[in-house]
Amino acid sequence: MQHYRVELPGPKVTKEVPSDARVRLEVQRAEFNKLAEGGTSGWRRAFTVGSAKASGPAEILQLIQRVVDRQDERDRTRRAQQR
């Protein structure tokens, strides 16, 4: 298993074991590469089907969920305005 540190905002990604990590993400490398190219819908699907898993404090995971939900809403609004 490979370990990466993702610092936000940024993101700044480095290949190291993050000793102060608060959230742990488990996903196959090939799947991660596909997800990194796309938007939030791919990530949402990966978590739904179980090919990606996250663990950590519940309040941080809930915060991430709210941020993703809001970004999805902004994306839907932009698409609707462009039509």
PDB file of N, CA, C and O in Angstrom:
ATOM      1  N   MET A   1       0.856  -1.178   0.000  1.00  0.00           N
ATOM      2  CA  MET A   1       0.000   0.000   0.000  1.00  0.00           C
ATOM      3  C   MET A   1       0.898   1.236   0.000  1.00  0.00           C
ATOM      4  O   MET A   1       1.871   1.314   0.750  1.00  0.00           O
ATOM      5  N   GLN A   2       0.558   2.177  -0.837  1.00  0.00           N
ATOM      6  CA  GLN A   2       1.309   3.424  -0.886  1.00  0.00           C
ATOM      7  C   GLN A   2       0.611   4.480  -0.051  1.00  0.00           C
ATOM      8  O   GLN A   2      -0.615   4.495   0.063  1.00  0.00           O
ATOM      9  N   HIS A   3       1.404   5.355   0.528  1.00  0.00           N
ATOM     10  CA  HIS A   3       0.862   6.411   1.374  1.00  0.00           C
ATOM     11  C   HIS A   3       1.202   7.759   0.760  1.00  0.00           C
ATOM     12  O   HIS A   3       2.324   7.992   0.309  1.00  0.00           O
ATOM     13  N   TYR A   4       0.218   8.634   0.753  1.00  0.00           N
ATOM     14  CA  TYR A   4       0.395   9.980   0.243  1.00  0.00           C
ATOM     15  C   TYR A   4      -0.126  10.969   1.257  1.00  0.00           C
ATOM     16  O   TYR A   4      -1.071  10.687   1.994  1.00  0.00           O
ATOM     17  N   ARG A   5       0.482  12.102   1.286  1.00  0.00           N
ATOM     18  CA  ARG A   5       0.026  13.203   2.133  1.00  0.00           C
ATOM     19  C   ARG A   5      -0.609  14.231   1.205  1.00  0.00           C
ATOM     20  O   ARG A   5       0.017  14.677   0.243  1.00  0.00           O
ATOM     21  N   VAL A   6      -1.849  14.603   1.495  1.00  0.00           N
ATOM     22  CA  VAL A   6      -2.552  15.620   0.720  1.00  0.00           C
ATOM     23  C   VAL A   6      -2.823  16.784   1.644  1.00  0.00           C
ATOM     24  O   VAL A   6      -3.548  16.646   2.629  1.00  0.00           O
ATOM     25  N   GLU A   7      -2.242  17.934   1.333  1.00  0.00           N
ATOM     26  CA  GLU A   7      -2.440  19.126   2.152  1.00  0.00           C
ATOM     27  C   GLU A   7      -3.398  20.064   1.429  1.00  0.00           C
ATOM     28  O   GLU A   7      -3.266  20.303   0.229  1.00  0.00           O
ATOM     29  N   LEU A   8      -4.356  20.586   2.171  1.00  0.00           N
ATOM     30  CA  LEU A   8      -5.326  21.521   1.627  1.00  0.00           C
ATOM     31  C   LEU A   8      -5.235  22.829   2.377  1.00  0.00           C
ATOM     32  O   LEU A   8      -4.862  22.799   3.550  1.00  0.00           O
ATOM     33  N   PRO A   9      -5.545  23.975   1.797  1.00  0.00           N
ATOM     34  CA  PRO A   9      -5.935  24.098   0.401  1.00  0.00           C
ATOM     35  C   PRO A   9      -4.741  23.846  -0.505  1.00  0.00           C
ATOM     36  O   PRO A   9      -3.590  23.899  -0.072  1.00  0.00           O
ATOM     37  N   GLY A  10      -5.016  23.590  -1.688  1.00  0.00           N
ATOM     38  CA  GLY A  10      -3.989  23.272  -2.672  1.00  0.00           C
ATOM     39  C   GLY A  10      -4.623  22.558  -3.839  1.00  0.00           C
ATOM     40  O   GLY A  10      -5.163  23.222  -4.724  1.00  0.00           O
ATOM     41  N   PRO A  11      -4.590  21.313  -3.887  1.00  0.00           N
ATOM     42  CA  PRO A  11      -3.925  20.378  -2.976  1.00  0.00           C
ATOM     43  C   PRO A  11      -2.434  20.243  -3.277  1.00  0.00           C
ATOM     44  O   PRO A  11      -2.003  20.388  -4.420  1.00  0.00           O
ATOM     45  N   LYS A  12      -1.676  19.972  -2.257  1.00  0.00           N
ATOM     46  CA  LYS A  12      -0.255  19.676  -2.371  1.00  0.00           C
ATOM     47  C   LYS A  12      -0.117  18.196  -2.001  1.00  0.00           C
ATOM     48  O   LYS A  12      -0.429  17.805  -0.876  1.00  0.00           O
ATOM     49  N   VAL A  13       0.348  17.377  -2.943  1.00  0.00           N
ATOM     50  CA  VAL A  13       0.443  15.941  -2.732  1.00  0.00           C
ATOM     51  C   VAL A  13       1.904  15.540  -2.704  1.00  0.00           C
ATOM     52  O   VAL A  13       2.662  15.861  -3.619  1.00  0.00           O
ATOM     53  N   THR A  14       2.300  14.832  -1.644  1.00  0.00           N
ATOM     54  CA  THR A  14       3.658  14.300  -1.538  1.00  0.00           C
ATOM     55  C   THR A  14       3.570  12.829  -1.170  1.00  0.00           C
ATOM     56  O   THR A  14       2.587  12.379  -0.582  1.00  0.00           O
ATOM     57  N   LYS A  15       4.605  12.093  -1.521  1.00  0.00           N
ATOM     58  CA  LYS A  15       4.632  10.655  -1.254  1.00  0.00           C
ATOM     59  C   LYS A  15       5.370  10.439   0.067  1.00  0.00           C
ATOM     60  O   LYS A  15       6.599  10.385   0.104  1.00  0.00           O
ATOM     61  N   GLU A  16       4.610  10.318   1.132  1.00  0.00           N
ATOM     62  CA  GLU A  16       5.188  10.109   2.454  1.00  0.00           C
ATOM     63  C   GLU A  16       4.126   9.556   3.392  1.00  0.00           C
ATOM     64  O   GLU A  16       2.931   9.611   3.099  1.00  0.00           O
ATOM     65  N   VAL A  17       4.568   9.032   4.504  1.00  0.00           N
ATOM     66  CA  VAL A  17       3.637   8.558   5.527  1.00  0.00           C
ATOM     67  C   VAL A  17       3.247   9.766   6.374  1.00  0.00           C
ATOM     68  O   VAL A  17       4.096  10.332   7.063  1.00  0.00           O
ATOM     69  N   PRO A  18       1.986  10.167   6.337  1.00  0.00           N
ATOM     70  CA  PRO A  18       1.557  11.341   7.096  1.00  0.00           C
ATOM     71  C   PRO A  18       1.355  10.996   8.570  1.00  0.00           C
ATOM     72  O   PRO A  18       0.364  10.359   8.928  1.00  0.00           O
ATOM     73  N   SER A  19       2.265  11.404   9.402  1.00  0.00           N
ATOM     74  CA  SER A  19       2.196  11.068  10.825  1.00  0.00           C
ATOM     75  C   SER A  19       1.069  11.804  11.553  1.00  0.00           C
ATOM     76  O   SER A  19       0.607  11.354  12.602  1.00  0.00           O
ATOM     77  N   ASP A  20       0.630  12.926  11.000  1.00  0.00           N
ATOM     78  CA  ASP A  20      -0.418  13.708  11.664  1.00  0.00           C
ATOM     79  C   ASP A  20      -1.750  13.621  10.928  1.00  0.00           C
ATOM     80  O   ASP A  20      -2.589  14.511  11.063  1.00  0.00           O
ATOM     81  N   ALA A  21      -1.951  12.571  10.163  1.00  0.00           N
ATOM     82  CA  ALA A  21      -3.179  12.420   9.372  1.00  0.00           C
ATOM     83  C   ALA A  21      -4.400  12.325  10.270  1.00  0.00           C
ATOM     84  O   ALA A  21      -4.368  11.671  11.312  1.00  0.00           O
ATOM     85  N   ARG A  22      -5.478  12.983   9.858  1.00  0.00           N
ATOM     86  CA  ARG A  22      -6.733  12.917  10.601  1.00  0.00           C
ATOM     87  C   ARG A  22      -7.760  12.071   9.872  1.00  0.00           C
ATOM     88  O   ARG A  22      -8.660  11.510  10.496  1.00  0.00           O
ATOM     89  N   VAL A  23      -7.632  11.974   8.544  1.00  0.00           N
ATOM     90  CA  VAL A  23      -8.546  11.168   7.733  1.00  0.00           C
ATOM     91  C   VAL A  23      -7.717  10.207   6.902  1.00  0.00           C
ATOM     92  O   VAL A  23      -6.694  10.585   6.330  1.00  0.00           O
ATOM     93  N   ARG A  24      -8.166   8.965   6.839  1.00  0.00           N
ATOM     94  CA  ARG A  24      -7.474   7.945   6.052  1.00  0.00           C
ATOM     95  C   ARG A  24      -8.393   7.519   4.920  1.00  0.00           C
ATOM     96  O   ARG A  24      -9.558   7.189   5.143  1.00  0.00           O
ATOM     97  N   LEU A  25      -7.864   7.529   3.706  1.00  0.00           N
ATOM     98  CA  LEU A  25      -8.607   7.151   2.509  1.00  0.00           C
ATOM     99  C   LEU A  25      -8.011   5.871   1.958  1.00  0.00           C
ATOM    100  O   LEU A  25      -6.801   5.776   1.754  1.00  0.00           O
ATOM    101  N   GLU A  26      -8.869   4.882   1.716  1.00  0.00           N
ATOM    102  CA  GLU A  26      -8.433   3.614   1.152  1.00  0.00           C
ATOM    103  C   GLU A  26      -9.066   3.442  -0.217  1.00  0.00           C
ATOM    104  O   GLU A  26     -10.289   3.386  -0.343  1.00  0.00           O
ATOM    105  N   VAL A  27      -8.224   3.359  -1.248  1.00  0.00           N
ATOM    106  CA  VAL A  27      -8.706   3.186  -2.616  1.00  0.00           C
ATOM    107  C   VAL A  27      -7.558   2.579  -3.428  1.00  0.00           C
ATOM    108  O   VAL A  27      -6.392   2.906  -3.205  1.00  0.00           O
ATOM    109  N   GLN A  28      -7.893   1.701  -4.363  1.00  0.00           N
ATOM    110  CA  GLN A  28      -6.877   1.103  -5.225  1.00  0.00           C
ATOM    111  C   GLN A  28      -6.221   2.202  -6.065  1.00  0.00           C
ATOM    112  O   GLN A  28      -6.872   3.176  -6.443  1.00  0.00           O
ATOM    113  N   ARG A  29      -4.924   2.035  -6.351  1.00  0.00           N
ATOM    114  CA  ARG A  29      -4.187   3.069  -7.073  1.00  0.00           C
ATOM    115  C   ARG A  29      -4.801   3.359  -8.445  1.00  0.00           C
ATOM    116  O   ARG A  29      -4.953   4.523  -8.814  1.00  0.00           O
ATOM    117  N   ALA A  30      -5.154   2.320  -9.201  1.00  0.00           N
ATOM    118  CA  ALA A  30      -5.730   2.533 -10.531  1.00  0.00           C
ATOM    119  C   ALA A  30      -7.037   3.311 -10.427  1.00  0.00           C
ATOM    120  O   ALA A  30      -7.306   4.197 -11.239  1.00  0.00           O
ATOM    121  N   GLU A  31      -7.842   2.980  -9.432  1.00  0.00           N
ATOM    122  CA  GLU A  31      -9.111   3.685  -9.212  1.00  0.00           C
ATOM    123  C   GLU A  31      -8.848   5.128  -8.814  1.00  0.00           C
ATOM    124  O   GLU A  31      -9.539   6.034  -9.280  1.00  0.00           O
ATOM    125  N   PHE A  32      -7.859   5.352  -7.962  1.00  0.00           N
ATOM    126  CA  PHE A  32      -7.514   6.706  -7.532  1.00  0.00           C
ATOM    127  C   PHE A  32      -7.126   7.564  -8.729  1.00  0.00           C
ATOM    128  O   PHE A  32      -7.549   8.715  -8.838  1.00  0.00           O
ATOM    129  N   ASN A  33      -6.317   6.999  -9.628  1.00  0.00           N
ATOM    130  CA  ASN A  33      -5.887   7.759 -10.805  1.00  0.00           C
ATOM    131  C   ASN A  33      -7.085   8.180 -11.652  1.00  0.00           C
ATOM    132  O   ASN A  33      -7.117   9.302 -12.158  1.00  0.00           O
ATOM    133  N   LYS A  34      -8.062   7.302 -11.810  1.00  0.00           N
ATOM    134  CA  LYS A  34      -9.276   7.646 -12.563  1.00  0.00           C
ATOM    135  C   LYS A  34     -10.069   8.730 -11.836  1.00  0.00           C
ATOM    136  O   LYS A  34     -10.543   9.684 -12.454  1.00  0.00           O
ATOM    137  N   LEU A  35     -10.206   8.576 -10.531  1.00  0.00           N
ATOM    138  CA  LEU A  35     -10.992   9.523  -9.744  1.00  0.00           C
ATOM    139  C   LEU A  35     -10.342  10.902  -9.713  1.00  0.00           C
ATOM    140  O   LEU A  35     -11.035  11.919  -9.700  1.00  0.00           O
ATOM    141  N   ALA A  36      -9.014  10.936  -9.700  1.00  0.00           N
ATOM    142  CA  ALA A  36      -8.300  12.207  -9.639  1.00  0.00           C
ATOM    143  C   ALA A  36      -8.539  13.053 -10.886  1.00  0.00           C
ATOM    144  O   ALA A  36      -8.446  14.279 -10.824  1.00  0.00           O
ATOM    145  N   GLU A  37      -8.844  12.421 -12.009  1.00  0.00           N
ATOM    146  CA  GLU A  37      -9.089  13.152 -13.252  1.00  0.00           C
ATOM    147  C   GLU A  37     -10.494  13.723 -13.326  1.00  0.00           C
ATOM    148  O   GLU A  37     -10.726  14.711 -14.023  1.00  0.00           O
ATOM    149  N   GLY A  38     -11.436  13.110 -12.613  1.00  0.00           N
ATOM    150  CA  GLY A  38     -12.839  13.506 -12.722  1.00  0.00           C
ATOM    151  C   GLY A  38     -13.275  14.447 -11.625  1.00  0.00           C
ATOM    152  O   GLY A  38     -12.464  14.987 -10.872  1.00  0.00           O
ATOM    153  N   GLY A  39     -14.582  14.626 -11.558  1.00  0.00           N
ATOM    154  CA  GLY A  39     -15.174  15.496 -10.548  1.00  0.00           C
ATOM    155  C   GLY A  39     -15.677  14.704  -9.359  1.00  0.00           C
ATOM    156  O   GLY A  39     -15.288  13.557  -9.142  1.00  0.00           O
ATOM    157  N   THR A  40     -16.541  15.336  -8.600  1.00  0.00           N
ATOM    158  CA  THR A  40     -17.021  14.730  -7.363  1.00  0.00           C
ATOM    159  C   THR A  40     -17.950  13.548  -7.609  1.00  0.00           C
ATOM    160  O   THR A  40     -18.071  12.681  -6.744  1.00  0.00           O
ATOM    161  N   SER A  41     -18.610  13.488  -8.762  1.00  0.00           N
ATOM    162  CA  SER A  41     -19.558  12.394  -9.005  1.00  0.00           C
ATOM    163  C   SER A  41     -18.861  11.035  -9.009  1.00  0.00           C
ATOM    164  O   SER A  41     -19.424  10.054  -8.523  1.00  0.00           O
ATOM    165  N   GLY A  42     -17.658  10.965  -9.546  1.00  0.00           N
ATOM    166  CA  GLY A  42     -16.916   9.708  -9.535  1.00  0.00           C
ATOM    167  C   GLY A  42     -16.558   9.271  -8.128  1.00  0.00           C
ATOM    168  O   GLY A  42     -16.637   8.089  -7.795  1.00  0.00           O
ATOM    169  N   TRP A  43     -16.165  10.231  -7.305  1.00  0.00           N
ATOM    170  CA  TRP A  43     -15.838   9.916  -5.916  1.00  0.00           C
ATOM    171  C   TRP A  43     -17.078   9.437  -5.179  1.00  0.00           C
ATOM    172  O   TRP A  43     -17.029   8.462  -4.430  1.00  0.00           O
ATOM    173  N   ARG A  44     -18.187  10.129  -5.398  1.00  0.00           N
ATOM    174  CA  ARG A  44     -19.439   9.748  -4.732  1.00  0.00           C
ATOM    175  C   ARG A  44     -19.805   8.309  -5.090  1.00  0.00           C
ATOM    176  O   ARG A  44     -20.178   7.522  -4.220  1.00  0.00           O
ATOM    177  N   ARG A  45     -19.694   7.972  -6.374  1.00  0.00           N
ATOM    178  CA  ARG A  45     -19.998   6.609  -6.839  1.00  0.00           C
ATOM    179  C   ARG A  45     -19.047   5.598  -6.196  1.00  0.00           C
ATOM    180  O   ARG A  45     -19.481   4.527  -5.771  1.00  0.00           O
ATOM    181  N   ALA A  46     -17.752   5.930  -6.120  1.00  0.00           N
ATOM    182  CA  ALA A  46     -16.764   5.018  -5.538  1.00  0.00           C
ATOM    183  C   ALA A  46     -17.079   4.713  -4.076  1.00  0.00           C
ATOM    184  O   ALA A  46     -16.934   3.574  -3.633  1.00  0.00           O
ATOM    185  N   PHE A  47     -17.509   5.724  -3.330  1.00  0.00           N
ATOM    186  CA  PHE A  47     -17.877   5.498  -1.932  1.00  0.00           C
ATOM    187  C   PHE A  47     -19.167   4.705  -1.819  1.00  0.00           C
ATOM    188  O   PHE A  47     -19.318   3.883  -0.916  1.00  0.00           O
ATOM    189  N   THR A  48     -20.096   4.948  -2.734  1.00  0.00           N
ATOM    190  CA  THR A  48     -21.378   4.241  -2.713  1.00  0.00           C
ATOM    191  C   THR A  48     -21.202   2.753  -2.967  1.00  0.00           C
ATOM    192  O   THR A  48     -21.806   1.932  -2.277  1.00  0.00           O
ATOM    193  N   VAL A  49     -20.381   2.397  -3.948  1.00  0.00           N
ATOM    194  CA  VAL A  49     -20.185   0.980  -4.291  1.00  0.00           C
ATOM    195  C   VAL A  49     -19.124   0.316  -3.426  1.00  0.00           C
ATOM    196  O   VAL A  49     -18.980  -0.906  -3.465  1.00  0.00           O
ATOM    197  N   GLY A  50     -18.377   1.092  -2.644  1.00  0.00           N
ATOM    198  CA  GLY A  50     -17.405   0.515  -1.724  1.00  0.00           C
ATOM    199  C   GLY A  50     -15.996   0.377  -2.259  1.00  0.00           C
ATOM    200  O   GLY A  50     -15.161  -0.248  -1.605  1.00  0.00           O
ATOM    201  N   SER A  51     -15.693   0.939  -3.432  1.00  0.00           N
ATOM    202  CA  SER A  51     -14.329   0.849  -3.943  1.00  0.00           C
ATOM    203  C   SER A  51     -13.426   1.898  -3.311  1.00  0.00           C
ATOM    204  O   SER A  51     -12.208   1.852  -3.483  1.00  0.00           O
ATOM    205  N   ALA A  52     -14.009   2.835  -2.585  1.00  0.00           N
ATOM    206  CA  ALA A  52     -13.255   3.819  -1.810  1.00  0.00           C
ATOM    207  C   ALA A  52     -13.872   3.872  -0.411  1.00  0.00           C
ATOM    208  O   ALA A  52     -15.091   3.820  -0.245  1.00  0.00           O
ATOM    209  N   LYS A  53     -12.999   3.977   0.584  1.00  0.00           N
ATOM    210  CA  LYS A  53     -13.454   4.049   1.972  1.00  0.00           C
ATOM    211  C   LYS A  53     -12.655   5.122   2.694  1.00  0.00           C
ATOM    212  O   LYS A  53     -11.470   5.313   2.422  1.00  0.00           O
ATOM    213  N   ALA A  54     -13.309   5.820   3.613  1.00  0.00           N
ATOM    214  CA  ALA A  54     -12.643   6.841   4.412  1.00  0.00           C
ATOM    215  C   ALA A  54     -12.920   6.567   5.881  1.00  0.00           C
ATOM    216  O   ALA A  54     -14.005   6.122   6.253  1.00  0.00           O
ATOM    217  N   SER A  55     -11.922   6.840   6.703  1.00  0.00           N
ATOM    218  CA  SER A  55     -12.101   6.701   8.143  1.00  0.00           C
ATOM    219  C   SER A  55     -11.444   7.888   8.825  1.00  0.00           C
ATOM    220  O   SER A  55     -10.494   8.477   8.309  1.00  0.00           O
ATOM    221  N   GLY A  56     -11.958   8.221   9.973  1.00  0.00           N
ATOM    222  CA  GLY A  56     -11.445   9.347  10.737  1.00  0.00           C
ATOM    223  C   GLY A  56     -12.547   9.884  11.629  1.00  0.00           C
ATOM    224  O   GLY A  56     -13.615   9.281  11.731  1.00  0.00           O
ATOM    225  N   PRO A  57     -12.295  11.021  12.280  1.00  0.00           N
ATOM    226  CA  PRO A  57     -13.314  11.606  13.153  1.00  0.00           C
ATOM    227  C   PRO A  57     -14.592  11.917  12.371  1.00  0.00           C
ATOM    228  O   PRO A  57     -14.544  12.469  11.272  1.00  0.00           O
ATOM    229  N   ALA A  58     -15.723  11.555  12.952  1.00  0.00           N
ATOM    230  CA  ALA A  58     -17.018  11.728  12.281  1.00  0.00           C
ATOM    231  C   ALA A  58     -17.264  13.167  11.874  1.00  0.00           C
ATOM    232  O   ALA A  58     -17.808  13.411  10.798  1.00  0.00           O
ATOM    233  N   GLU A  59     -16.878  14.132  12.707  1.00  0.00           N
ATOM    234  CA  GLU A  59     -17.142  15.536  12.381  1.00  0.00           C
ATOM    235  C   GLU A  59     -16.353  15.983  11.147  1.00  0.00           C
ATOM    236  O   GLU A  59     -16.838  16.810  10.375  1.00  0.00           O
ATOM    237  N   ILE A  60     -15.170  15.460  10.953  1.00  0.00           N
ATOM    238  CA  ILE A  60     -14.378  15.817   9.764  1.00  0.00           C
ATOM    239  C   ILE A  60     -14.975  15.161   8.522  1.00  0.00           C
ATOM    240  O   ILE A  60     -15.074  15.795   7.472  1.00  0.00           O
ATOM    241  N   LEU A  61     -15.370  13.900   8.637  1.00  0.00           N
ATOM    242  CA  LEU A  61     -15.991  13.214   7.500  1.00  0.00           C
ATOM    243  C   LEU A  61     -17.298  13.898   7.104  1.00  0.00           C
ATOM    244  O   LEU A  61     -17.599  14.013   5.916  1.00  0.00           O
ATOM    245  N   GLN A  62     -18.079  14.353   8.091  1.00  0.00           N
ATOM    246  CA  GLN A  62     -19.328  15.068   7.799  1.00  0.00           C
ATOM    247  C   GLN A  62     -19.044  16.406   7.131  1.00  0.00           C
ATOM    248  O   GLN A  62     -19.774  16.818   6.230  1.00  0.00           O
ATOM    249  N   LEU A  63     -17.991  17.084   7.566  1.00  0.00           N
ATOM    250  CA  LEU A  63     -17.608  18.352   6.950  1.00  0.00           C
ATOM    251  C   LEU A  63     -17.240  18.135   5.483  1.00  0.00           C
ATOM    252  O   LEU A  63     -17.652  18.906   4.616  1.00  0.00           O
ATOM    253  N   ILE A  64     -16.480  17.106   5.213  1.00  0.00           N
ATOM    254  CA  ILE A  64     -16.105  16.789   3.832  1.00  0.00           C
ATOM    255  C   ILE A  64     -17.362  16.521   3.008  1.00  0.00           C
ATOM    256  O   ILE A  64     -17.473  16.994   1.877  1.00  0.00           O
ATOM    257  N   GLN A  65     -18.298  15.773   3.562  1.00  0.00           N
ATOM    258  CA  GLN A  65     -19.550  15.472   2.857  1.00  0.00           C
ATOM    259  C   GLN A  65     -20.322  16.752   2.529  1.00  0.00           C
ATOM    260  O   GLN A  65     -20.845  16.896   1.424  1.00  0.00           O
ATOM    261  N   ARG A  66     -20.392  17.678   3.485  1.00  0.00           N
ATOM    262  CA  ARG A  66     -21.102  18.937   3.240  1.00  0.00           C
ATOM    263  C   ARG A  66     -20.419  19.768   2.158  1.00  0.00           C
ATOM    264  O   ARG A  66     -21.090  20.376   1.325  1.00  0.00           O
ATOM    265  N   VAL A  67     -19.096  19.794   2.169  1.00  0.00           N
ATOM    266  CA  VAL A  67     -18.347  20.540   1.153  1.00  0.00           C
ATOM    267  C   VAL A  67     -18.602  19.953  -0.230  1.00  0.00           C
ATOM    268  O   VAL A  67     -18.820  20.691  -1.191  1.00  0.00           O
ATOM    269  N   VAL A  68     -18.575  18.630  -0.332  1.00  0.00           N
ATOM    270  CA  VAL A  68     -18.831  17.966  -1.618  1.00  0.00           C
ATOM    271  C   VAL A  68     -20.265  18.240  -2.078  1.00  0.00           C
ATOM    272  O   VAL A  68     -20.493  18.528  -3.252  1.00  0.00           O
ATOM    273  N   ASP A  69     -21.218  18.154  -1.170  1.00  0.00           N
ATOM    274  CA  ASP A  69     -22.616  18.429  -1.523  1.00  0.00           C
ATOM    275  C   ASP A  69     -22.774  19.853  -2.051  1.00  0.00           C
ATOM    276  O   ASP A  69     -23.467  20.074  -3.044  1.00  0.00           O
ATOM    277  N   ARG A  70     -22.143  20.807  -1.398  1.00  0.00           N
ATOM    278  CA  ARG A  70     -22.241  22.204  -1.833  1.00  0.00           C
ATOM    279  C   ARG A  70     -21.584  22.412  -3.191  1.00  0.00           C
ATOM    280  O   ARG A  70     -22.095  23.164  -4.022  1.00  0.00           O
ATOM    281  N   GLN A  71     -20.452  21.750  -3.421  1.00  0.00           N
ATOM    282  CA  GLN A  71     -19.788  21.867  -4.720  1.00  0.00           C
ATOM    283  C   GLN A  71     -20.664  21.276  -5.817  1.00  0.00           C
ATOM    284  O   GLN A  71     -20.770  21.846  -6.903  1.00  0.00           O
ATOM    285  N   ASP A  72     -21.285  20.148  -5.542  1.00  0.00           N
ATOM    286  CA  ASP A  72     -22.201  19.548  -6.514  1.00  0.00           C
ATOM    287  C   ASP A  72     -23.355  20.502  -6.823  1.00  0.00           C
ATOM    288  O   ASP A  72     -23.753  20.643  -7.980  1.00  0.00           O
ATOM    289  N   GLU A  73     -23.884  21.147  -5.807  1.00  0.00           N
ATOM    290  CA  GLU A  73     -24.981  22.094  -6.015  1.00  0.00           C
ATOM    291  C   GLU A  73     -24.520  23.274  -6.864  1.00  0.00           C
ATOM    292  O   GLU A  73     -25.250  23.707  -7.755  1.00  0.00           O
ATOM    293  N   ARG A  74     -23.325  23.803  -6.609  1.00  0.00           N
ATOM    294  CA  ARG A  74     -22.798  24.905  -7.421  1.00  0.00           C
ATOM    295  C   ARG A  74     -22.629  24.462  -8.869  1.00  0.00           C
ATOM    296  O   ARG A  74     -22.943  25.218  -9.789  1.00  0.00           O
ATOM    297  N   ASP A  75     -22.137  23.245  -9.078  1.00  0.00           N
ATOM    298  CA  ASP A  75     -21.964  22.727 -10.435  1.00  0.00           C
ATOM    299  C   ASP A  75     -23.304  22.611 -11.153  1.00  0.00           C
ATOM    300  O   ASP A  75     -23.408  22.975 -12.324  1.00  0.00           O
ATOM    301  N   ARG A  76     -24.329  22.108 -10.468  1.00  0.00           N
ATOM    302  CA  ARG A  76     -25.660  21.997 -11.066  1.00  0.00           C
ATOM    303  C   ARG A  76     -26.214  23.374 -11.419  1.00  0.00           C
ATOM    304  O   ARG A  76     -26.817  23.549 -12.478  1.00  0.00           O
ATOM    305  N   THR A  77     -26.013  24.342 -10.544  1.00  0.00           N
ATOM    306  CA  THR A  77     -26.495  25.700 -10.787  1.00  0.00           C
ATOM    307  C   THR A  77     -25.809  26.304 -12.007  1.00  0.00           C
ATOM    308  O   THR A  77     -26.465  26.929 -12.840  1.00  0.00           O
ATOM    309  N   ARG A  78     -24.487  26.122 -12.121  1.00  0.00           N
ATOM    310  CA  ARG A  78     -23.749  26.641 -13.276  1.00  0.00           C
ATOM    311  C   ARG A  78     -24.242  26.023 -14.574  1.00  0.00           C
ATOM    312  O   ARG A  78     -24.420  26.725 -15.569  1.00  0.00           O
ATOM    313  N   ARG A  79     -24.465  24.702 -14.568  1.00  0.00           N
ATOM    314  CA  ARG A  79     -24.942  24.026 -15.775  1.00  0.00           C
ATOM    315  C   ARG A  79     -26.326  24.529 -16.161  1.00  0.00           C
ATOM    316  O   ARG A  79     -26.610  24.718 -17.343  1.00  0.00           O
ATOM    317  N   ALA A  80     -27.187  24.747 -15.173  1.00  0.00           N
ATOM    318  CA  ALA A  80     -28.530  25.232 -15.447  1.00  0.00           C
ATOM    319  C   ALA A  80     -28.495  26.653 -16.013  1.00  0.00           C
ATOM    320  O   ALA A  80     -29.291  26.978 -16.893  1.00  0.00           O
ATOM    321  N   GLN A  81     -27.602  27.493 -15.532  1.00  0.00           N
ATOM    322  CA  GLN A  81     -27.503  28.865 -16.004  1.00  0.00           C
ATOM    323  C   GLN A  81     -26.929  28.931 -17.416  1.00  0.00           C
ATOM    324  O   GLN A  81     -27.234  29.862 -18.162  1.00  0.00           O
ATOM    325  N   GLN A  82     -26.116  27.971 -17.787  1.00  0.00           N
ATOM    326  CA  GLN A  82     -25.510  27.947 -19.122  1.00  0.00           C
ATOM    327  C   GLN A  82     -26.497  27.524 -20.196  1.00  0.00           C
ATOM    328  O   GLN A  82     -26.258  27.771 -21.378  1.00  0.00           O
ATOM    329  N   ARG A  83     -27.581  26.903 -19.823  1.00  0.00           N
ATOM    330  CA  ARG A  83     -28.567  26.421 -20.803  1.00  0.00           C
ATOM    331  C   ARG A  83     -29.454  27.490 -21.278  1.00  0.00           C
ATOM    332  O   ARG A  83     -30.333  27.241 -22.103  1.00  0.00           O
TER     333      ARG A  83
END
